[in-house]
Amino acid sequence: MEDIKNKIIEILNEIIPDVSNETLESNKELVHSGVLNSFSIVMLISELSDAFDIEISPQEIVYENFDSLDGLTKMVARLSD
């Protein structure tokens, strides 16, 4: 899962380059705090789908999956199985 997490950090760095890796790893409210907004979430969904060859359905687009790096990592790992 560490590989998935590192790839997600790489993708997030491209989408929101002004946010540090430390902030991404420690922030448990990426959406609620405004680090991720609706536009960056749409971009993230597209990038994650391409990078991991997964389909992120509308049912997956919930705070639990997008509000933290851990949530994103778990979602991608689950959808990759």
mmCIF file of the N, C-alpha and C atoms, coordinates in Angstrom:
data_MODEL
# 
_entry.id   MODEL 
# 
loop_
_atom_site.group_PDB 
_atom_site.id 
_atom_site.type_symbol 
_atom_site.label_atom_id 
_atom_site.label_alt_id 
_atom_site.label_comp_id 
_atom_site.label_asym_id 
_atom_site.label_entity_id 
_atom_site.label_seq_id 
_atom_site.pdbx_PDB_ins_code 
_atom_site.Cartn_x 
_atom_site.Cartn_y 
_atom_site.Cartn_z 
_atom_site.occupancy 
_atom_site.B_iso_or_equiv 
_atom_site.pdbx_formal_charge 
_atom_site.auth_seq_id 
_atom_site.auth_comp_id 
_atom_site.auth_asym_id 
_atom_site.auth_atom_id 
_atom_site.pdbx_PDB_model_num 
ATOM 1   N N  . MET A 1 1  ? 0.812   -1.201 0.000   1.00 0.00 ? 1  MET A N  1 
ATOM 2   C CA . MET A 1 1  ? 0.000   0.000  0.000   1.00 0.00 ? 1  MET A CA 1 
ATOM 3   C C  . MET A 1 1  ? 0.854   1.262  0.000   1.00 0.00 ? 1  MET A C  1 
ATOM 4   N N  . GLU A 1 2  ? 2.093   1.119  0.382   1.00 0.00 ? 2  GLU A N  1 
ATOM 5   C CA . GLU A 1 2  ? 3.005   2.277  0.386   1.00 0.00 ? 2  GLU A CA 1 
ATOM 6   C C  . GLU A 1 2  ? 3.233   2.798  -1.036  1.00 0.00 ? 2  GLU A C  1 
ATOM 7   N N  . ASP A 1 3  ? 3.300   1.867  -2.011  1.00 0.00 ? 3  ASP A N  1 
ATOM 8   C CA . ASP A 1 3  ? 3.456   2.278  -3.408  1.00 0.00 ? 3  ASP A CA 1 
ATOM 9   C C  . ASP A 1 3  ? 2.261   3.089  -3.881  1.00 0.00 ? 3  ASP A C  1 
ATOM 10  N N  . ILE A 1 4  ? 1.071   2.653  -3.491  1.00 0.00 ? 4  ILE A N  1 
ATOM 11  C CA . ILE A 1 4  ? -0.154  3.373  -3.858  1.00 0.00 ? 4  ILE A CA 1 
ATOM 12  C C  . ILE A 1 4  ? -0.128  4.761  -3.235  1.00 0.00 ? 4  ILE A C  1 
ATOM 13  N N  . LYS A 1 5  ? 0.209   4.827  -1.970  1.00 0.00 ? 5  LYS A N  1 
ATOM 14  C CA . LYS A 1 5  ? 0.255   6.109  -1.262  1.00 0.00 ? 5  LYS A CA 1 
ATOM 15  C C  . LYS A 1 5  ? 1.245   7.068  -1.922  1.00 0.00 ? 5  LYS A C  1 
ATOM 16  N N  . ASN A 1 6  ? 2.416   6.582  -2.255  1.00 0.00 ? 6  ASN A N  1 
ATOM 17  C CA . ASN A 1 6  ? 3.435   7.429  -2.882  1.00 0.00 ? 6  ASN A CA 1 
ATOM 18  C C  . ASN A 1 6  ? 2.989   7.936  -4.249  1.00 0.00 ? 6  ASN A C  1 
ATOM 19  N N  . LYS A 1 7  ? 2.311   7.086  -5.020  1.00 0.00 ? 7  LYS A N  1 
ATOM 20  C CA . LYS A 1 7  ? 1.813   7.502  -6.332  1.00 0.00 ? 7  LYS A CA 1 
ATOM 21  C C  . LYS A 1 7  ? 0.715   8.550  -6.163  1.00 0.00 ? 7  LYS A C  1 
ATOM 22  N N  . ILE A 1 8  ? -0.148  8.392  -5.167  1.00 0.00 ? 8  ILE A N  1 
ATOM 23  C CA . ILE A 1 8  ? -1.201  9.374  -4.906  1.00 0.00 ? 8  ILE A CA 1 
ATOM 24  C C  . ILE A 1 8  ? -0.580  10.714 -4.520  1.00 0.00 ? 8  ILE A C  1 
ATOM 25  N N  . ILE A 1 9  ? 0.462   10.690 -3.696  1.00 0.00 ? 9  ILE A N  1 
ATOM 26  C CA . ILE A 1 9  ? 1.162   11.931 -3.327  1.00 0.00 ? 9  ILE A CA 1 
ATOM 27  C C  . ILE A 1 9  ? 1.732   12.594 -4.572  1.00 0.00 ? 9  ILE A C  1 
ATOM 28  N N  . GLU A 1 10 ? 2.324   11.810 -5.454  1.00 0.00 ? 10 GLU A N  1 
ATOM 29  C CA . GLU A 1 10 ? 2.877   12.335 -6.707  1.00 0.00 ? 10 GLU A CA 1 
ATOM 30  C C  . GLU A 1 10 ? 1.777   13.015 -7.541  1.00 0.00 ? 10 GLU A C  1 
ATOM 31  N N  . ILE A 1 11 ? 0.630   12.377 -7.642  1.00 0.00 ? 11 ILE A N  1 
ATOM 32  C CA . ILE A 1 11 ? -0.499  12.931 -8.398  1.00 0.00 ? 11 ILE A CA 1 
ATOM 33  C C  . ILE A 1 11 ? -0.999  14.209 -7.729  1.00 0.00 ? 11 ILE A C  1 
ATOM 34  N N  . LEU A 1 12 ? -1.133  14.181 -6.405  1.00 0.00 ? 12 LEU A N  1 
ATOM 35  C CA . LEU A 1 12 ? -1.592  15.375 -5.686  1.00 0.00 ? 12 LEU A CA 1 
ATOM 36  C C  . LEU A 1 12 ? -0.617  16.531 -5.850  1.00 0.00 ? 12 LEU A C  1 
ATOM 37  N N  . ASN A 1 13 ? 0.678   16.236 -5.892  1.00 0.00 ? 13 ASN A N  1 
ATOM 38  C CA . ASN A 1 13 ? 1.687   17.278 -6.097  1.00 0.00 ? 13 ASN A CA 1 
ATOM 39  C C  . ASN A 1 13 ? 1.526   17.960 -7.454  1.00 0.00 ? 13 ASN A C  1 
ATOM 40  N N  . GLU A 1 14 ? 1.065   17.217 -8.446  1.00 0.00 ? 14 GLU A N  1 
ATOM 41  C CA . GLU A 1 14 ? 0.822   17.797 -9.769  1.00 0.00 ? 14 GLU A CA 1 
ATOM 42  C C  . GLU A 1 14 ? -0.441  18.652 -9.767  1.00 0.00 ? 14 GLU A C  1 
ATOM 43  N N  . ILE A 1 15 ? -1.458  18.197 -9.062  1.00 0.00 ? 15 ILE A N  1 
ATOM 44  C CA . ILE A 1 15 ? -2.751  18.893 -9.050  1.00 0.00 ? 15 ILE A CA 1 
ATOM 45  C C  . ILE A 1 15 ? -2.723  20.125 -8.151  1.00 0.00 ? 15 ILE A C  1 
ATOM 46  N N  . ILE A 1 16 ? -2.118  19.984 -6.975  1.00 0.00 ? 16 ILE A N  1 
ATOM 47  C CA . ILE A 1 16 ? -2.051  21.096 -6.013  1.00 0.00 ? 16 ILE A CA 1 
ATOM 48  C C  . ILE A 1 16 ? -0.595  21.284 -5.584  1.00 0.00 ? 16 ILE A C  1 
ATOM 49  N N  . PRO A 1 17 ? 0.231   21.852 -6.462  1.00 0.00 ? 17 PRO A N  1 
ATOM 50  C CA . PRO A 1 17 ? 1.669   21.934 -6.209  1.00 0.00 ? 17 PRO A CA 1 
ATOM 51  C C  . PRO A 1 17 ? 2.066   22.822 -5.028  1.00 0.00 ? 17 PRO A C  1 
ATOM 52  N N  . ASP A 1 18 ? 1.187   23.699 -4.590  1.00 0.00 ? 18 ASP A N  1 
ATOM 53  C CA . ASP A 1 18 ? 1.534   24.599 -3.492  1.00 0.00 ? 18 ASP A CA 1 
ATOM 54  C C  . ASP A 1 18 ? 1.314   23.980 -2.111  1.00 0.00 ? 18 ASP A C  1 
ATOM 55  N N  . VAL A 1 19 ? 0.898   22.719 -2.060  1.00 0.00 ? 19 VAL A N  1 
ATOM 56  C CA . VAL A 1 19 ? 0.676   22.029 -0.788  1.00 0.00 ? 19 VAL A CA 1 
ATOM 57  C C  . VAL A 1 19 ? 1.810   21.035 -0.555  1.00 0.00 ? 19 VAL A C  1 
ATOM 58  N N  . SER A 1 20 ? 2.417   21.097 0.624   1.00 0.00 ? 20 SER A N  1 
ATOM 59  C CA . SER A 1 20 ? 3.561   20.232 0.931   1.00 0.00 ? 20 SER A CA 1 
ATOM 60  C C  . SER A 1 20 ? 3.129   18.786 1.178   1.00 0.00 ? 20 SER A C  1 
ATOM 61  N N  . ASN A 1 21 ? 4.074   17.873 0.992   1.00 0.00 ? 21 ASN A N  1 
ATOM 62  C CA . ASN A 1 21 ? 3.812   16.460 1.283   1.00 0.00 ? 21 ASN A CA 1 
ATOM 63  C C  . ASN A 1 21 ? 3.452   16.275 2.747   1.00 0.00 ? 21 ASN A C  1 
ATOM 64  N N  . GLU A 1 22 ? 4.096   17.034 3.618   1.00 0.00 ? 22 GLU A N  1 
ATOM 65  C CA . GLU A 1 22 ? 3.805   16.947 5.052   1.00 0.00 ? 22 GLU A CA 1 
ATOM 66  C C  . GLU A 1 22 ? 2.344   17.294 5.318   1.00 0.00 ? 22 GLU A C  1 
ATOM 67  N N  . THR A 1 23 ? 1.843   18.339 4.678   1.00 0.00 ? 23 THR A N  1 
ATOM 68  C CA . THR A 1 23 ? 0.443   18.723 4.831   1.00 0.00 ? 23 THR A CA 1 
ATOM 69  C C  . THR A 1 23 ? -0.472  17.632 4.309   1.00 0.00 ? 23 THR A C  1 
ATOM 70  N N  . LEU A 1 24 ? -0.130  17.056 3.177   1.00 0.00 ? 24 LEU A N  1 
ATOM 71  C CA . LEU A 1 24 ? -0.947  15.991 2.606   1.00 0.00 ? 24 LEU A CA 1 
ATOM 72  C C  . LEU A 1 24 ? -1.011  14.782 3.531   1.00 0.00 ? 24 LEU A C  1 
ATOM 73  N N  . GLU A 1 25 ? 0.118   14.445 4.138   1.00 0.00 ? 25 GLU A N  1 
ATOM 74  C CA . GLU A 1 25 ? 0.166   13.258 4.988   1.00 0.00 ? 25 GLU A CA 1 
ATOM 75  C C  . GLU A 1 25 ? -0.464  13.480 6.358   1.00 0.00 ? 25 GLU A C  1 
ATOM 76  N N  . SER A 1 26 ? -0.399  14.700 6.872   1.00 0.00 ? 26 SER A N  1 
ATOM 77  C CA . SER A 1 26 ? -0.899  14.943 8.224   1.00 0.00 ? 26 SER A CA 1 
ATOM 78  C C  . SER A 1 26 ? -2.336  15.455 8.263   1.00 0.00 ? 26 SER A C  1 
ATOM 79  N N  . ASN A 1 27 ? -2.807  16.028 7.168   1.00 0.00 ? 27 ASN A N  1 
ATOM 80  C CA . ASN A 1 27 ? -4.138  16.633 7.151   1.00 0.00 ? 27 ASN A CA 1 
ATOM 81  C C  . ASN A 1 27 ? -5.212  15.563 7.014   1.00 0.00 ? 27 ASN A C  1 
ATOM 82  N N  . LYS A 1 28 ? -6.128  15.531 7.959   1.00 0.00 ? 28 LYS A N  1 
ATOM 83  C CA . LYS A 1 28 ? -7.225  14.560 7.942   1.00 0.00 ? 28 LYS A CA 1 
ATOM 84  C C  . LYS A 1 28 ? -8.503  15.172 7.385   1.00 0.00 ? 28 LYS A C  1 
ATOM 85  N N  . GLU A 1 29 ? -8.421  16.401 6.904   1.00 0.00 ? 29 GLU A N  1 
ATOM 86  C CA . GLU A 1 29 ? -9.586  17.084 6.357   1.00 0.00 ? 29 GLU A CA 1 
ATOM 87  C C  . GLU A 1 29 ? -9.208  17.828 5.077   1.00 0.00 ? 29 GLU A C  1 
ATOM 88  N N  . LEU A 1 30 ? -8.747  17.090 4.094   1.00 0.00 ? 30 LEU A N  1 
ATOM 89  C CA . LEU A 1 30 ? -8.301  17.712 2.849   1.00 0.00 ? 30 LEU A CA 1 
ATOM 90  C C  . LEU A 1 30 ? -9.432  18.468 2.154   1.00 0.00 ? 30 LEU A C  1 
ATOM 91  N N  . VAL A 1 31 ? -10.630 17.915 2.182   1.00 0.00 ? 31 VAL A N  1 
ATOM 92  C CA . VAL A 1 31 ? -11.775 18.574 1.556   1.00 0.00 ? 31 VAL A CA 1 
ATOM 93  C C  . VAL A 1 31 ? -12.311 19.664 2.474   1.00 0.00 ? 31 VAL A C  1 
ATOM 94  N N  . HIS A 1 32 ? -12.546 19.308 3.718   1.00 0.00 ? 32 HIS A N  1 
ATOM 95  C CA . HIS A 1 32 ? -13.130 20.257 4.669   1.00 0.00 ? 32 HIS A CA 1 
ATOM 96  C C  . HIS A 1 32 ? -12.255 21.491 4.887   1.00 0.00 ? 32 HIS A C  1 
ATOM 97  N N  . SER A 1 33 ? -10.939 21.329 4.802   1.00 0.00 ? 33 SER A N  1 
ATOM 98  C CA . SER A 1 33 ? -10.038 22.461 5.022   1.00 0.00 ? 33 SER A CA 1 
ATOM 99  C C  . SER A 1 33 ? -9.787  23.260 3.741   1.00 0.00 ? 33 SER A C  1 
ATOM 100 N N  . GLY A 1 34 ? -10.278 22.761 2.611   1.00 0.00 ? 34 GLY A N  1 
ATOM 101 C CA . GLY A 1 34 ? -10.120 23.478 1.358   1.00 0.00 ? 34 GLY A CA 1 
ATOM 102 C C  . GLY A 1 34 ? -8.876  23.127 0.567   1.00 0.00 ? 34 GLY A C  1 
ATOM 103 N N  . VAL A 1 35 ? -8.073  22.177 1.037   1.00 0.00 ? 35 VAL A N  1 
ATOM 104 C CA . VAL A 1 35 ? -6.898  21.754 0.275   1.00 0.00 ? 35 VAL A CA 1 
ATOM 105 C C  . VAL A 1 35 ? -7.356  21.176 -1.059  1.00 0.00 ? 35 VAL A C  1 
ATOM 106 N N  . LEU A 1 36 ? -8.413  20.356 -1.016  1.00 0.00 ? 36 LEU A N  1 
ATOM 107 C CA . LEU A 1 36 ? -9.028  19.834 -2.234  1.00 0.00 ? 36 LEU A CA 1 
ATOM 108 C C  . LEU A 1 36 ? -10.365 20.527 -2.438  1.00 0.00 ? 36 LEU A C  1 
ATOM 109 N N  . ASN A 1 37 ? -10.565 21.101 -3.621  1.00 0.00 ? 37 ASN A N  1 
ATOM 110 C CA . ASN A 1 37 ? -11.861 21.691 -3.936  1.00 0.00 ? 37 ASN A CA 1 
ATOM 111 C C  . ASN A 1 37 ? -12.518 20.841 -5.023  1.00 0.00 ? 37 ASN A C  1 
ATOM 112 N N  . SER A 1 38 ? -13.679 21.240 -5.462  1.00 0.00 ? 38 SER A N  1 
ATOM 113 C CA . SER A 1 38 ? -14.423 20.417 -6.421  1.00 0.00 ? 38 SER A CA 1 
ATOM 114 C C  . SER A 1 38 ? -13.639 20.210 -7.724  1.00 0.00 ? 38 SER A C  1 
ATOM 115 N N  . PHE A 1 39 ? -12.959 21.246 -8.195  1.00 0.00 ? 39 PHE A N  1 
ATOM 116 C CA . PHE A 1 39 ? -12.180 21.116 -9.427  1.00 0.00 ? 39 PHE A CA 1 
ATOM 117 C C  . PHE A 1 39 ? -11.014 20.153 -9.242  1.00 0.00 ? 39 PHE A C  1 
ATOM 118 N N  . SER A 1 40 ? -10.289 20.283 -8.132  1.00 0.00 ? 40 SER A N  1 
ATOM 119 C CA . SER A 1 40 ? -9.140  19.397 -7.907  1.00 0.00 ? 40 SER A CA 1 
ATOM 120 C C  . SER A 1 40 ? -9.596  17.956 -7.677  1.00 0.00 ? 40 SER A C  1 
ATOM 121 N N  . ILE A 1 41 ? -10.786 17.761 -7.111  1.00 0.00 ? 41 ILE A N  1 
ATOM 122 C CA . ILE A 1 41 ? -11.303 16.402 -6.926  1.00 0.00 ? 41 ILE A CA 1 
ATOM 123 C C  . ILE A 1 41 ? -11.612 15.770 -8.280  1.00 0.00 ? 41 ILE A C  1 
ATOM 124 N N  . VAL A 1 42 ? -12.203 16.531 -9.186  1.00 0.00 ? 42 VAL A N  1 
ATOM 125 C CA . VAL A 1 42 ? -12.480 16.010 -10.529 1.00 0.00 ? 42 VAL A CA 1 
ATOM 126 C C  . VAL A 1 42 ? -11.170 15.627 -11.223 1.00 0.00 ? 42 VAL A C  1 
ATOM 127 N N  . MET A 1 43 ? -10.175 16.482 -11.121 1.00 0.00 ? 43 MET A N  1 
ATOM 128 C CA . MET A 1 43 ? -8.865  16.181 -11.713 1.00 0.00 ? 43 MET A CA 1 
ATOM 129 C C  . MET A 1 43 ? -8.250  14.943 -11.058 1.00 0.00 ? 43 MET A C  1 
ATOM 130 N N  . LEU A 1 44 ? -8.366  14.859 -9.736  1.00 0.00 ? 44 LEU A N  1 
ATOM 131 C CA . LEU A 1 44 ? -7.811  13.724 -8.996  1.00 0.00 ? 44 LEU A CA 1 
ATOM 132 C C  . LEU A 1 44 ? -8.468  12.421 -9.415  1.00 0.00 ? 44 LEU A C  1 
ATOM 133 N N  . ILE A 1 45 ? -9.782  12.422 -9.551  1.00 0.00 ? 45 ILE A N  1 
ATOM 134 C CA . ILE A 1 45 ? -10.499 11.216 -9.978  1.00 0.00 ? 45 ILE A CA 1 
ATOM 135 C C  . ILE A 1 45 ? -9.984  10.748 -11.338 1.00 0.00 ? 45 ILE A C  1 
ATOM 136 N N  . SER A 1 46 ? -9.821  11.674 -12.254 1.00 0.00 ? 46 SER A N  1 
ATOM 137 C CA . SER A 1 46 ? -9.323  11.335 -13.588 1.00 0.00 ? 46 SER A CA 1 
ATOM 138 C C  . SER A 1 46 ? -7.913  10.766 -13.524 1.00 0.00 ? 46 SER A C  1 
ATOM 139 N N  . GLU A 1 47 ? -7.044  11.423 -12.780 1.00 0.00 ? 47 GLU A N  1 
ATOM 140 C CA . GLU A 1 47 ? -5.650  10.976 -12.668 1.00 0.00 ? 47 GLU A CA 1 
ATOM 141 C C  . GLU A 1 47 ? -5.539  9.619  -11.969 1.00 0.00 ? 47 GLU A C  1 
ATOM 142 N N  . LEU A 1 48 ? -6.313  9.422  -10.895 1.00 0.00 ? 48 LEU A N  1 
ATOM 143 C CA . LEU A 1 48 ? -6.283  8.138  -10.190 1.00 0.00 ? 48 LEU A CA 1 
ATOM 144 C C  . LEU A 1 48 ? -6.793  7.021  -11.093 1.00 0.00 ? 48 LEU A C  1 
ATOM 145 N N  . SER A 1 49 ? -7.858  7.302  -11.835 1.00 0.00 ? 49 SER A N  1 
ATOM 146 C CA . SER A 1 49 ? -8.420  6.300  -12.753 1.00 0.00 ? 49 SER A CA 1 
ATOM 147 C C  . SER A 1 49 ? -7.387  5.864  -13.775 1.00 0.00 ? 49 SER A C  1 
ATOM 148 N N  . ASP A 1 50 ? -6.673  6.832  -14.343 1.00 0.00 ? 50 ASP A N  1 
ATOM 149 C CA . ASP A 1 50 ? -5.653  6.518  -15.347 1.00 0.00 ? 50 ASP A CA 1 
ATOM 150 C C  . ASP A 1 50 ? -4.445  5.815  -14.733 1.00 0.00 ? 50 ASP A C  1 
ATOM 151 N N  . ALA A 1 51 ? -3.964  6.323  -13.615 1.00 0.00 ? 51 ALA A N  1 
ATOM 152 C CA . ALA A 1 51 ? -2.738  5.795  -13.015 1.00 0.00 ? 51 ALA A CA 1 
ATOM 153 C C  . ALA A 1 51 ? -2.900  4.370  -12.484 1.00 0.00 ? 51 ALA A C  1 
ATOM 154 N N  . PHE A 1 52 ? -4.081  4.073  -11.949 1.00 0.00 ? 52 PHE A N  1 
ATOM 155 C CA . PHE A 1 52 ? -4.279  2.762  -11.316 1.00 0.00 ? 52 PHE A CA 1 
ATOM 156 C C  . PHE A 1 52 ? -5.219  1.860  -12.104 1.00 0.00 ? 52 PHE A C  1 
ATOM 157 N N  . ASP A 1 53 ? -5.673  2.330  -13.276 1.00 0.00 ? 53 ASP A N  1 
ATOM 158 C CA . ASP A 1 53 ? -6.590  1.570  -14.114 1.00 0.00 ? 53 ASP A CA 1 
ATOM 159 C C  . ASP A 1 53 ? -7.811  1.098  -13.309 1.00 0.00 ? 53 ASP A C  1 
ATOM 160 N N  . ILE A 1 54 ? -8.447  2.065  -12.644 1.00 0.00 ? 54 ILE A N  1 
ATOM 161 C CA . ILE A 1 54 ? -9.634  1.790  -11.839 1.00 0.00 ? 54 ILE A CA 1 
ATOM 162 C C  . ILE A 1 54 ? -10.769 2.695  -12.298 1.00 0.00 ? 54 ILE A C  1 
ATOM 163 N N  . GLU A 1 55 ? -11.976 2.329  -11.906 1.00 0.00 ? 55 GLU A N  1 
ATOM 164 C CA . GLU A 1 55 ? -13.137 3.171  -12.161 1.00 0.00 ? 55 GLU A CA 1 
ATOM 165 C C  . GLU A 1 55 ? -13.677 3.647  -10.819 1.00 0.00 ? 55 GLU A C  1 
ATOM 166 N N  . ILE A 1 56 ? -13.724 4.949  -10.653 1.00 0.00 ? 56 ILE A N  1 
ATOM 167 C CA . ILE A 1 56 ? -14.235 5.529  -9.414  1.00 0.00 ? 56 ILE A CA 1 
ATOM 168 C C  . ILE A 1 56 ? -15.675 5.960  -9.678  1.00 0.00 ? 56 ILE A C  1 
ATOM 169 N N  . SER A 1 57 ? -16.605 5.186  -9.148  1.00 0.00 ? 57 SER A N  1 
ATOM 170 C CA . SER A 1 57 ? -18.022 5.451  -9.386  1.00 0.00 ? 57 SER A CA 1 
ATOM 171 C C  . SER A 1 57 ? -18.496 6.618  -8.519  1.00 0.00 ? 57 SER A C  1 
ATOM 172 N N  . PRO A 1 58 ? -19.625 7.216  -8.875  1.00 0.00 ? 58 PRO A N  1 
ATOM 173 C CA . PRO A 1 58 ? -20.163 8.313  -8.055  1.00 0.00 ? 58 PRO A CA 1 
ATOM 174 C C  . PRO A 1 58 ? -20.376 7.927  -6.589  1.00 0.00 ? 58 PRO A C  1 
ATOM 175 N N  . GLN A 1 59 ? -20.668 6.673  -6.324  1.00 0.00 ? 59 GLN A N  1 
ATOM 176 C CA . GLN A 1 59 ? -20.862 6.212  -4.951  1.00 0.00 ? 59 GLN A CA 1 
ATOM 177 C C  . GLN A 1 59 ? -19.589 6.293  -4.121  1.00 0.00 ? 59 GLN A C  1 
ATOM 178 N N  . GLU A 1 60 ? -18.440 6.296  -4.782  1.00 0.00 ? 60 GLU A N  1 
ATOM 179 C CA . GLU A 1 60 ? -17.152 6.369  -4.090  1.00 0.00 ? 60 GLU A CA 1 
ATOM 180 C C  . GLU A 1 60 ? -16.766 7.803  -3.729  1.00 0.00 ? 60 GLU A C  1 
ATOM 181 N N  . ILE A 1 61 ? -17.438 8.780  -4.308  1.00 0.00 ? 61 ILE A N  1 
ATOM 182 C CA . ILE A 1 61 ? -17.071 10.181 -4.105  1.00 0.00 ? 61 ILE A CA 1 
ATOM 183 C C  . ILE A 1 61 ? -17.743 10.696 -2.841  1.00 0.00 ? 61 ILE A C  1 
ATOM 184 N N  . VAL A 1 62 ? -17.156 10.290 -1.714  1.00 0.00 ? 62 VAL A N  1 
ATOM 185 C CA . VAL A 1 62 ? -17.637 10.687 -0.388  1.00 0.00 ? 62 VAL A CA 1 
ATOM 186 C C  . VAL A 1 62 ? -16.461 11.189 0.435   1.00 0.00 ? 62 VAL A C  1 
ATOM 187 N N  . TYR A 1 63 ? -16.770 11.971 1.473   1.00 0.00 ? 63 TYR A N  1 
ATOM 188 C CA . TYR A 1 63 ? -15.709 12.558 2.300   1.00 0.00 ? 63 TYR A CA 1 
ATOM 189 C C  . TYR A 1 63 ? -14.734 11.510 2.828   1.00 0.00 ? 63 TYR A C  1 
ATOM 190 N N  . GLU A 1 64 ? -15.249 10.365 3.260   1.00 0.00 ? 64 GLU A N  1 
ATOM 191 C CA . GLU A 1 64 ? -14.384 9.344  3.858   1.00 0.00 ? 64 GLU A CA 1 
ATOM 192 C C  . GLU A 1 64 ? -13.271 8.923  2.906   1.00 0.00 ? 64 GLU A C  1 
ATOM 193 N N  . ASN A 1 65 ? -13.548 8.944  1.611   1.00 0.00 ? 65 ASN A N  1 
ATOM 194 C CA . ASN A 1 65 ? -12.557 8.513  0.626   1.00 0.00 ? 65 ASN A CA 1 
ATOM 195 C C  . ASN A 1 65 ? -11.616 9.630  0.177   1.00 0.00 ? 65 ASN A C  1 
ATOM 196 N N  . PHE A 1 66 ? -12.037 10.879 0.299   1.00 0.00 ? 66 PHE A N  1 
ATOM 197 C CA . PHE A 1 66 ? -11.255 11.984 -0.254  1.00 0.00 ? 66 PHE A CA 1 
ATOM 198 C C  . PHE A 1 66 ? -10.734 12.971 0.775   1.00 0.00 ? 66 PHE A C  1 
ATOM 199 N N  . ASP A 1 67 ? -11.103 12.827 2.040   1.00 0.00 ? 67 ASP A N  1 
ATOM 200 C CA . ASP A 1 67 ? -10.731 13.828 3.040   1.00 0.00 ? 67 ASP A CA 1 
ATOM 201 C C  . ASP A 1 67 ? -9.356  13.597 3.659   1.00 0.00 ? 67 ASP A C  1 
ATOM 202 N N  . SER A 1 68 ? -8.719  12.474 3.318   1.00 0.00 ? 68 SER A N  1 
ATOM 203 C CA . SER A 1 68 ? -7.372  12.222 3.843   1.00 0.00 ? 68 SER A CA 1 
ATOM 204 C C  . SER A 1 68 ? -6.593  11.349 2.870   1.00 0.00 ? 68 SER A C  1 
ATOM 205 N N  . LEU A 1 69 ? -5.293  11.404 2.989   1.00 0.00 ? 69 LEU A N  1 
ATOM 206 C CA . LEU A 1 69 ? -4.426  10.555 2.163   1.00 0.00 ? 69 LEU A CA 1 
ATOM 207 C C  . LEU A 1 69 ? -4.696  9.084  2.457   1.00 0.00 ? 69 LEU A C  1 
ATOM 208 N N  . ASP A 1 70 ? -4.937  8.758  3.728   1.00 0.00 ? 70 ASP A N  1 
ATOM 209 C CA . ASP A 1 70 ? -5.256  7.374  4.095   1.00 0.00 ? 70 ASP A CA 1 
ATOM 210 C C  . ASP A 1 70 ? -6.549  6.907  3.431   1.00 0.00 ? 70 ASP A C  1 
ATOM 211 N N  . GLY A 1 71 ? -7.551  7.780  3.418   1.00 0.00 ? 71 GLY A N  1 
ATOM 212 C CA . GLY A 1 71 ? -8.825  7.435  2.783   1.00 0.00 ? 71 GLY A CA 1 
ATOM 213 C C  . GLY A 1 71 ? -8.657  7.198  1.295   1.00 0.00 ? 71 GLY A C  1 
ATOM 214 N N  . LEU A 1 72 ? -7.891  8.062  0.651   1.00 0.00 ? 72 LEU A N  1 
ATOM 215 C CA . LEU A 1 72 ? -7.613  7.892  -0.778  1.00 0.00 ? 72 LEU A CA 1 
ATOM 216 C C  . LEU A 1 72 ? -6.866  6.592  -1.046  1.00 0.00 ? 72 LEU A C  1 
ATOM 217 N N  . THR A 1 73 ? -5.866  6.311  -0.225  1.00 0.00 ? 73 THR A N  1 
ATOM 218 C CA . THR A 1 73 ? -5.059  5.099  -0.396  1.00 0.00 ? 73 THR A CA 1 
ATOM 219 C C  . THR A 1 73 ? -5.915  3.851  -0.228  1.00 0.00 ? 73 THR A C  1 
ATOM 220 N N  . LYS A 1 74 ? -6.745  3.825  0.797   1.00 0.00 ? 74 LYS A N  1 
ATOM 221 C CA . LYS A 1 74 ? -7.615  2.667  1.033   1.00 0.00 ? 74 LYS A CA 1 
ATOM 222 C C  . LYS A 1 74 ? -8.610  2.468  -0.111  1.00 0.00 ? 74 LYS A C  1 
ATOM 223 N N  . MET A 1 75 ? -9.181  3.574  -0.612  1.00 0.00 ? 75 MET A N  1 
ATOM 224 C CA . MET A 1 75 ? -10.129 3.471  -1.709  1.00 0.00 ? 75 MET A CA 1 
ATOM 225 C C  . MET A 1 75 ? -9.455  2.893  -2.948  1.00 0.00 ? 75 MET A C  1 
ATOM 226 N N  . VAL A 1 76 ? -8.292  3.436  -3.303  1.00 0.00 ? 76 VAL A N  1 
ATOM 227 C CA . VAL A 1 76 ? -7.583  2.962  -4.493  1.00 0.00 ? 76 VAL A CA 1 
ATOM 228 C C  . VAL A 1 76 ? -7.194  1.495  -4.329  1.00 0.00 ? 76 VAL A C  1 
ATOM 229 N N  . ALA A 1 77 ? -6.713  1.108  -3.172  1.00 0.00 ? 77 ALA A N  1 
ATOM 230 C CA . ALA A 1 77 ? -6.325  -0.281 -2.926  1.00 0.00 ? 77 ALA A CA 1 
ATOM 231 C C  . ALA A 1 77 ? -7.540  -1.205 -3.069  1.00 0.00 ? 77 ALA A C  1 
ATOM 232 N N  . ARG A 1 78 ? -8.668  -0.782 -2.526  1.00 0.00 ? 78 ARG A N  1 
ATOM 233 C CA . ARG A 1 78 ? -9.889  -1.590 -2.600  1.00 0.00 ? 78 ARG A CA 1 
ATOM 234 C C  . ARG A 1 78 ? -10.359 -1.710 -4.048  1.00 0.00 ? 78 ARG A C  1 
ATOM 235 N N  . LEU A 1 79 ? -10.338 -0.631 -4.795  1.00 0.00 ? 79 LEU A N  1 
ATOM 236 C CA . LEU A 1 79 ? -10.808 -0.657 -6.184  1.00 0.00 ? 79 LEU A CA 1 
ATOM 237 C C  . LEU A 1 79 ? -9.821  -1.364 -7.110  1.00 0.00 ? 79 LEU A C  1 
ATOM 238 N N  . SER A 1 80 ? -8.582  -1.485 -6.683  1.00 0.00 ? 80 SER A N  1 
ATOM 239 C CA . SER A 1 80 ? -7.563  -2.157 -7.513  1.00 0.00 ? 80 SER A CA 1 
ATOM 240 C C  . SER A 1 80 ? -7.629  -3.660 -7.411  1.00 0.00 ? 80 SER A C  1 
ATOM 241 N N  . ASP A 1 81 ? -8.294  -4.172 -6.404  1.00 0.00 ? 81 ASP A N  1 
ATOM 242 C CA . ASP A 1 81 ? -8.372  -5.630 -6.213  1.00 0.00 ? 81 ASP A CA 1 
ATOM 243 C C  . ASP A 1 81 ? -9.194  -6.312 -7.278  1.00 0.00 ? 81 ASP A C  1 
# 
